Amino acid sequence: EGEDGLPLLQPAKPTLTLLLSRFLLPTLIKSTTGDDGVKDVDAGSNARHPTEANDDDKNNDDDATAAMAATADDPYQHFAAVLMNATQIEQGRRFVMKLQHKKKKKKPDGTEDEDDDDYKHARPTSVLQSIQPQLRSKNVLRRRGIAGSIKNCCFEKDASYWLLHEVNIVKSLLYPLAGPEELDPDDKVGLDPDLWLEGPDKVREPDEFTRLCLVDAILLLLASGRRSREYIRAQRTYVILKVADMSEESEDVSASIDECVQYLRRDEEGCEEGSSDRRLEDVVRGRRELLALPAPLPSAGMAMPKEDFDAVD
């Protein structure tokens, strides 16, 4: 108790929700100006990051340490590692993947507004969807932690449909792995334009640990079921991984890419030889033909498939 006899308030411990809100707040990241006069972009932006060291000094530990020290103006950068550790257990993954629904607006009398249009049209979101842009952060510590967190979430096999179709996680995982190489026109068909439109200006993720987490996340999704593999094949994932492996210097990352390729190229159990490649060709051919078709009528709806997404393993 204090001198006035009232109980002293104990300092509240920071929660994951509070730390997350600070982590995602770009105004808390101080902007600095380099010797070239170019102002650094804060870590919360979607801007493409530069490499942390010159090509000649990639394996120099001193340069890597200096690169991390340059991010000292980001006070919440280490929360990414905290989140990665938290998602190693089920409760942490549940926190990251829990759907959050928009609340209804309040009327002047304090009751909920049942006619709130924003509430009716709002889609539920999650922490995982809010941290995805951090994979493009300039801060290597942020990219490492978020890549590891996403990888841990991919261990949840039951969430594979949501991760692939609602979160669109494949694009987020492939973007850092895409590089400046020019792709063949046939390889671009069916591939998300964001993965190749930047051309020679695109920078592949320079951090080995981050690349390994991204590839491992894809591998976990491929292992989650046959329907997942068919969807990931249709996203032309093999094209990005094939090109990335050509310039990959890490044996661990290359080995993980090879395991992904085995899943992507092999035929499914009970199917004839070459069926996976032919199925992918049919998908690509169908997308080419769709380019010439008129847009569907507004009244045309999409029915959810009755078949269990991962019923066939």
C-alpha positions as CSV (number, residue, x, y, z in Angstrom):
1,E,0.0,0.0,0.0
2,G,1.1,3.6,-0.6
3,E,1.3,6.4,1.9
4,D,-2.4,7.2,1.3
5,G,-3.4,3.7,2.2
6,L,-4.4,2.9,-1.4
7,P,-3.0,-0.3,-3.1
8,L,-0.2,0.3,-5.5
9,L,-0.9,-0.6,-9.1
10,Q,1.5,-3.3,-10.3
11,P,2.9,-2.8,-13.9
12,A,1.0,-5.0,-16.3
13,K,3.0,-7.6,-18.2
14,P,3.0,-7.0,-22.0
15,T,0.8,-9.4,-23.9
16,L,1.3,-10.9,-27.4
17,T,-1.6,-8.7,-28.6
18,L,0.0,-5.5,-27.2
19,L,3.4,-6.3,-28.6
20,L,2.0,-7.3,-32.0
21,S,0.2,-3.9,-32.3
22,R,3.5,-2.2,-31.6
23,F,5.4,-4.5,-34.0
24,L,3.0,-3.6,-36.8
25,L,3.0,0.1,-36.1
26,P,5.4,1.7,-38.7
27,T,5.5,5.1,-36.9
28,L,7.6,3.4,-34.1
29,I,10.4,2.7,-36.6
30,K,12.7,5.6,-37.0
31,S,13.6,6.5,-40.5
32,T,17.3,7.2,-41.2
33,T,19.0,8.8,-44.1
34,G,22.1,7.1,-45.6
35,D,25.2,8.6,-47.1
36,D,23.6,8.6,-50.5
37,G,20.8,10.8,-49.3
38,V,18.2,8.1,-49.8
39,K,15.7,7.8,-47.0
40,D,15.3,4.3,-45.7
41,V,11.8,2.8,-45.9
42,D,10.3,1.6,-42.7
43,A,10.0,-2.1,-42.0
44,G,6.2,-2.0,-42.2
45,S,6.1,-1.1,-45.8
46,N,5.8,-3.5,-48.8
47,A,8.8,-2.1,-50.5
48,R,11.4,-4.5,-51.9
49,H,14.4,-4.7,-49.6
50,P,18.0,-4.5,-50.8
51,T,20.6,-7.1,-49.9
52,E,22.1,-6.8,-46.5
53,A,25.7,-7.0,-47.8
54,N,27.6,-6.8,-51.0
55,D,28.0,-9.9,-53.1
56,D,31.7,-10.1,-52.4
57,D,31.0,-10.1,-48.6
58,K,28.1,-12.5,-48.4
59,N,29.9,-14.9,-46.0
60,N,31.5,-12.2,-43.9
61,D,30.2,-12.5,-40.3
62,D,31.3,-8.9,-39.5
63,D,29.2,-7.5,-42.4
64,A,26.2,-9.6,-41.3
65,T,26.5,-8.3,-37.7
66,A,26.8,-4.7,-39.0
67,A,23.7,-5.2,-41.1
68,M,21.7,-6.2,-38.1
69,A,23.1,-3.4,-36.0
70,A,21.9,-1.0,-38.6
71,T,18.3,-1.9,-37.6
72,A,18.8,-0.6,-34.1
73,D,16.1,2.1,-34.7
74,D,13.5,-0.6,-34.9
75,P,12.6,-1.2,-31.2
76,Y,10.2,-4.0,-31.8
77,Q,12.2,-6.0,-34.4
78,H,12.9,-8.9,-31.9
79,F,9.1,-9.5,-31.5
80,A,9.3,-11.5,-34.7
81,A,11.6,-14.0,-33.0
82,V,9.2,-14.1,-30.0
83,L,6.3,-14.9,-32.3
84,M,8.3,-17.6,-34.0
85,N,9.0,-19.2,-30.6
86,A,5.4,-18.8,-29.6
87,T,4.1,-20.6,-32.7
88,Q,6.1,-23.7,-31.9
89,I,3.3,-24.7,-29.6
90,E,-0.4,-25.1,-30.4
91,Q,-1.6,-22.2,-28.4
92,G,0.7,-19.8,-30.2
93,R,-0.4,-21.1,-33.6
94,R,-4.0,-20.7,-32.5
95,F,-3.3,-17.1,-31.6
96,V,-1.8,-16.4,-35.0
97,M,-4.5,-18.2,-37.1
98,K,-7.6,-17.2,-35.1
99,L,-10.2,-15.4,-37.2
100,Q,-11.1,-12.0,-36.0
101,H,-14.5,-10.5,-37.0
102,K,-15.1,-6.8,-37.3
103,K,-17.3,-5.5,-34.5
104,K,-20.6,-3.7,-35.2
105,K,-20.7,0.1,-34.7
106,K,-22.4,1.5,-31.7
107,K,-25.5,3.7,-31.9
108,P,-25.7,6.9,-29.7
109,D,-27.8,4.9,-27.2
110,G,-25.0,2.4,-26.8
111,T,-26.7,-0.5,-28.7
112,E,-25.2,-2.2,-31.7
113,D,-26.1,-1.0,-35.2
114,E,-27.7,-3.9,-37.0
115,D,-27.6,-2.0,-40.3
116,D,-23.9,-1.4,-40.3
117,D,-22.8,-2.0,-43.9
118,D,-19.1,-2.1,-43.1
119,Y,-19.8,-5.0,-40.7
120,K,-22.0,-6.9,-43.2
121,H,-19.3,-6.8,-46.0
122,A,-16.2,-7.2,-43.8
123,R,-14.2,-10.4,-44.2
124,P,-12.8,-12.0,-41.1
125,T,-9.0,-11.6,-40.8
126,S,-6.2,-13.0,-38.7
127,V,-2.8,-12.2,-37.2
128,L,-1.2,-14.3,-39.9
129,Q,-2.6,-12.2,-42.6
130,S,-1.5,-9.0,-41.0
131,I,2.1,-10.1,-40.6
132,Q,2.6,-11.5,-44.2
133,P,3.8,-8.1,-45.6
134,Q,6.7,-8.3,-43.1
135,L,8.3,-10.9,-45.4
136,R,9.2,-7.9,-47.7
137,S,10.5,-5.9,-44.8
138,K,14.0,-4.3,-45.0
139,N,14.8,-5.6,-41.6
140,V,16.3,-9.1,-41.8
141,L,15.3,-9.9,-38.2
142,R,11.7,-9.3,-39.0
143,R,11.8,-11.4,-42.2
144,R,13.5,-14.3,-40.3
145,G,11.0,-14.3,-37.5
146,I,7.9,-14.0,-39.7
147,A,9.1,-16.7,-42.1
148,G,9.7,-19.0,-39.1
149,S,6.2,-18.2,-37.7
150,I,4.5,-19.0,-41.0
151,K,6.5,-22.3,-41.3
152,N,5.3,-23.3,-37.8
153,C,1.7,-22.5,-38.8
154,C,2.0,-24.8,-41.8
155,F,2.4,-27.8,-39.4
156,E,-1.3,-27.5,-38.9
157,K,-2.5,-29.9,-41.5
158,D,-6.2,-29.1,-40.9
159,A,-5.6,-25.5,-41.7
160,S,-4.1,-26.2,-45.2
161,Y,-7.3,-25.3,-47.1
162,W,-7.6,-22.0,-45.3
163,L,-3.9,-21.2,-45.8
164,L,-4.0,-21.9,-49.5
165,H,-7.3,-20.5,-50.5
166,E,-8.1,-17.7,-48.0
167,V,-4.7,-16.5,-46.9
168,N,-3.1,-17.1,-50.4
169,I,0.0,-18.1,-48.6
170,V,1.7,-19.6,-51.7
171,K,2.2,-16.2,-53.3
172,S,3.7,-14.8,-50.1
173,L,6.1,-17.7,-49.8
174,L,7.2,-17.6,-53.4
175,Y,7.7,-13.8,-53.8
176,P,10.9,-13.7,-51.7
177,L,12.3,-16.7,-53.6
178,A,11.7,-15.1,-57.0
179,G,14.7,-13.5,-58.6
180,P,15.8,-11.3,-61.5
181,E,16.0,-14.1,-64.0
182,E,14.0,-13.8,-67.2
183,L,11.3,-16.6,-67.5
184,D,10.2,-18.3,-70.6
185,P,6.8,-17.1,-71.9
186,D,5.4,-20.6,-71.3
187,D,6.6,-20.5,-67.6
188,K,4.7,-17.2,-67.1
189,V,1.3,-18.7,-68.0
190,G,-0.6,-19.4,-64.8
191,L,2.1,-17.7,-62.7
192,D,1.1,-14.7,-60.5
193,P,2.4,-11.6,-62.4
194,D,3.8,-10.2,-59.2
195,L,6.4,-13.0,-59.3
196,W,8.0,-11.9,-62.6
197,L,6.8,-8.4,-63.5
198,E,9.7,-6.7,-61.7
199,G,12.2,-8.3,-64.1
200,P,15.9,-7.6,-63.5
201,D,15.1,-5.3,-60.6
202,K,13.8,-8.1,-58.5
203,V,16.0,-9.1,-55.5
204,R,15.9,-12.6,-54.2
205,E,15.8,-13.1,-50.4
206,P,19.5,-12.8,-49.4
207,D,19.2,-14.4,-45.9
208,E,19.7,-18.2,-45.9
209,F,17.7,-18.9,-42.8
210,T,14.7,-17.0,-44.2
211,R,14.9,-18.9,-47.5
212,L,15.1,-22.2,-45.7
213,C,11.9,-21.4,-43.7
214,L,10.0,-20.3,-46.8
215,V,10.9,-23.5,-48.7
216,D,10.2,-25.7,-45.6
217,A,6.7,-24.0,-45.3
218,I,6.0,-25.0,-49.0
219,L,7.2,-28.5,-48.2
220,L,4.9,-28.8,-45.3
221,L,1.9,-27.7,-47.3
222,L,2.8,-30.2,-50.1
223,A,2.9,-33.0,-47.5
224,S,-0.5,-32.0,-46.1
225,G,-2.5,-33.9,-48.7
226,R,-3.2,-34.6,-52.3
227,R,-5.6,-31.7,-52.8
228,S,-3.0,-29.3,-51.4
229,R,-0.4,-30.6,-53.9
230,E,-2.7,-30.2,-56.8
231,Y,-3.5,-26.6,-55.8
232,I,0.2,-25.8,-55.3
233,R,1.1,-27.3,-58.7
234,A,-1.5,-25.2,-60.3
235,Q,0.2,-22.1,-58.9
236,R,3.3,-22.9,-61.0
237,T,5.4,-23.3,-57.8
238,Y,7.8,-25.5,-59.6
239,V,8.9,-22.7,-61.9
240,I,10.0,-20.4,-59.1
241,L,11.7,-23.2,-57.1
242,K,13.5,-24.5,-60.2
243,V,15.0,-21.1,-61.0
244,A,15.8,-20.4,-57.4
245,D,17.7,-23.7,-57.0
246,M,20.0,-22.8,-60.0
247,S,21.5,-19.9,-58.0
248,E,21.2,-21.4,-54.5
249,E,24.5,-21.7,-52.6
250,S,23.1,-23.3,-49.4
251,E,23.1,-27.1,-49.4
252,D,20.3,-27.2,-46.8
253,V,18.0,-24.9,-48.9
254,S,18.8,-26.9,-52.1
255,A,18.0,-30.2,-50.3
256,S,14.6,-28.8,-49.2
257,I,13.9,-27.5,-52.7
258,D,14.6,-31.0,-54.0
259,E,12.1,-32.5,-51.6
260,C,9.5,-30.0,-52.8
261,V,10.3,-30.9,-56.4
262,Q,9.8,-34.6,-55.7
263,Y,6.3,-33.8,-54.4
264,L,5.5,-31.5,-57.4
265,R,6.7,-33.7,-60.1
266,R,5.8,-37.2,-58.9
267,D,2.6,-39.0,-59.9
268,E,0.0,-39.5,-57.2
269,E,-0.7,-42.9,-55.8
270,G,-3.1,-44.9,-57.9
271,C,-2.7,-42.7,-61.0
272,E,-1.0,-43.6,-64.2
273,E,2.5,-42.4,-65.1
274,G,2.8,-38.8,-66.2
275,S,-0.7,-38.0,-64.8
276,S,0.6,-35.1,-62.7
277,D,2.3,-33.3,-65.6
278,R,-0.7,-33.9,-67.8
279,R,-3.1,-32.5,-65.2
280,L,-1.0,-29.4,-64.8
281,E,-0.9,-29.0,-68.6
282,D,-4.7,-29.1,-68.7
283,V,-4.8,-26.4,-66.0
284,V,-2.4,-24.1,-67.9
285,R,-4.2,-24.8,-71.2
286,G,-7.5,-23.9,-69.5
287,R,-6.2,-20.6,-68.2
288,R,-5.0,-19.7,-71.7
289,E,-8.5,-20.4,-73.1
290,L,-10.1,-18.4,-70.3
291,L,-8.3,-15.3,-71.5
292,A,-10.5,-15.3,-74.5
293,L,-13.8,-16.0,-72.7
294,P,-16.3,-13.2,-71.7
295,A,-16.6,-12.3,-68.0
296,P,-19.2,-14.4,-66.1
297,L,-22.6,-12.9,-65.4
298,P,-23.0,-11.1,-62.1
299,S,-25.6,-13.7,-61.1
300,A,-23.2,-16.6,-61.6
301,G,-22.2,-17.9,-58.2
302,M,-19.4,-20.2,-57.0
303,A,-20.5,-23.4,-55.2
304,M,-18.1,-24.8,-52.5
305,P,-16.9,-28.3,-53.3
306,K,-18.7,-31.0,-51.4
307,E,-15.6,-33.2,-51.4
308,D,-13.3,-33.0,-48.4
309,F,-10.2,-31.0,-49.4
310,D,-7.7,-33.4,-47.9
311,A,-9.8,-36.6,-47.9
312,V,-7.3,-38.2,-50.3
313,D,-3.8,-38.7,-49.1
